[in-house]
């Protein structure tokens, strides 16, 4: 499938853009080509479309300009291929509250539309993702185990959230490509350490594992390095404010077509992986508003929910 045809398929199927609706494409300098691809795809389908291009953000989770946020609130569908994620921003939250379907694509490239997670069977991804989101909602505790490291999390009272990659209802929002179920753990009750060995926002694919140690919900230490030096040096934003290093998310990847590529948009959807994030989580049931939202991928984890093993070394039980 060529890119023009794939973009039209995504607009019709995943965004479910109706003939009477308007698509707003929010893009930036780094992702201009992707934004223009979807703008032209919508126009080719006879749909109304607008495109807004803004400067690239400084860090994942940074708010877009006020004018962009206002335009998102007025759209039927806001598609956001941007270099830095605006998934966990007030702009996204308020647009969804206003009824817009908001689909974010942080770090998207044209190559990612040609293969991998974008090409999945989204009926199956949606089924699996909603099932796991329900399981997260029911769970009171979670435990991630890998290489003799254990991270314990409390989930009680928090809702599991599906990001199935298909957005039909007013106010629906999530990533594309997608395939993850996620939840905001209770911020003060996470303890232990976790091996992040897939990729990390701010670094990319990891050449060697990174160990993150968390006490009472706060990141207290990052260990590990590669040829460019210690990982902690490149993740200094996590220590600039207490909120930035607060546990924000537990996610489970559900997309069998996803491939590890160093771009978190796809990496966190890898089937049988889990990911943890630090920073903002007010957009999905948490209470922390920070300067960032940074995810790290755990490959081949073992995951327990309420002491029931759900994933064993990267395989769903």
C-alpha positions, 0 to 999 in steps of 0.5 A: 500500500502506498503512503497516499492510500494508507493515509486515506485508509487511516482517515476513513477507518481509524479516525472515522472522519465523516463527510460532514466533519472537519479534520484539523492537522496539527504539525510542526517543523520536524513532522511537516511531511507527515502532516501534509500527507494527512491533510492531502488525504482528507482533501482527496476524500472530499473532507474539510481539512485545516493544517496548523504548523507550529515550532517543535516543542522542547520536551514531551508533554509540553503544552502547545501554543494557546492558539493551537489549543483553541483550534483543537477544541473547535475541531471534530477530529484533531490529528497531531503528528508532532515531534514531541508528544502532546498526548498528556497535555491540557490542550488534549484534555480540553479538546476531548472534553469539548467533544473532539476526537484527538489522535496524537502521533508523537515522533511519527515518521513516513517510514512508520506508516509503511510497516510496523504498528500502523499496519496491524489488524486493528479489530484484533488490537482493539479487542485485546486492548479493551480487555486488558484495560478492563483488567487494569481497572479491576486490579488493586496492585501490579508488580513488574519483575525482570532480572531480579528487579521488582517494582510494586505499584498500587492501582486501586481506584484508578481506571484502566485506559484503552488506546486501541488505535480506532476513534469513533466516539466524540471525546475519544483520544489516543495515539496512532499507531496504537495498541496499549492499555494503561493506567495511572498508579497511585503516585505515592505508593510505587516502590522498587526498581525496574529494568528499562532495556528497550527504549527511553524517551530522551534517549531512544533505543537503549544499547544497555539497560537502564535501572530506575529506582523509585521510592514512595512514587518518586524517581530517586536514582537512574543507573546505566550508561552507553557510549555517550555517557550516563543515562541520568545526564540526559534525563536531567529534566526528571530531577528538575522538579519533584513532579517530573520524577513522579511515577505516572503510568503503567502501560501494556503493549498490545500490537503484534505488528509493532517493532522496536525502533527507538520512537516511543510512539511505536515502542510502547505498543510492542506486544508483550512489553510493559512501560513505565512513565514519569511526570504528567498523568492528569490526562488519564486519571492521575493527579500530577501535572509536570513539565514532561511525560517520559516513558521507558520500555521493559522488554520481556517482563513478567507482570502480575496484577493482584498476584495473578501472572498476566505476562511471563517473560514477554508472553501473555499467560 
